[in-house]
Amino acid sequence: MLSKRQKSNAMSAARRHDTDTGSPEAQVALLTKKIAELSAHLKKNTKDFHSRRGLLQMVADRRKHLRYLERKDVKAYDALIKKLGLKK
């Protein structure tokens, strides 16, 4: 679970403005941080299948946000992918 400070740090790099929490960029940044933390947890606890299901849901949600962003604004999509180091 992420603390408030970790959440704000994760979203601060991808925000559109200071109070932005709902844009696709901010959501993807937050989901990426959560996915990384949960992946580390699952490496230690390989039989935690409930958390694994949550991880798969987060990955699917992030993928949906990225697809939406790619359809709406390709430049913002490319910048976000590069900034978070996801692919390409």
C-alpha positions, -999 to 999 in steps of 0.1 A, spaced: 0 0 0 13 34 -9 15 63 15 2 97 6 37 110 0 45 81 -23 13 87 -43 19 124 -46 55 117 -57 44 92 -83 17 115 -98 38 147 -96 59 137 -126 30 131 -149 4 157 -138 -11 182 -162 -14 208 -134 -8 211 -97 -41 196 -85 -45 170 -112 -54 135 -99 -77 122 -126 -60 126 -159 -49 95 -177 -13 105 -172 -16 108 -134 -36 75 -132 -10 56 -152 18 70 -131 1 59 -99 -8 25 -113 28 20 -124 40 27 -89 14 3 -74 23 -24 -99 60 -21 -91 54 -24 -53 30 -53 -57 54 -71 -80 81 -69 -54 57 -83 -28 47 -112 -50 84 -121 -56 87 -128 -19 52 -143 -14 47 -165 -44 15 -182 -31 -4 -149 -25 -29 -155 -53 -54 -128 -41 -28 -101 -45 -18 -116 -79 -54 -111 -90 -53 -75 -79 -20 -70 -98 -36 -84 -130 -65 -60 -126 -42 -31 -121 -22 -40 -152 -54 -43 -172 -66 -9 -159 -33 7 -168 -35 -8 -203 -69 7 -208 -58 41 -197 -28 39 -220 -50 29 -249 -73 58 -243 -44 83 -240 -29 69 -273 -62 74 -291 -67 110 -277 -32 124 -276 -3 106 -292 23 131 -281 13 129 -245 12 91 -248 48 90 -262 60 114 -235 45 94 -207 58 61 -220 93 76 -222 90 92 -188 78 61 -170 100 37 -190 72 13 -199 81 3 -235 95 16 -267 
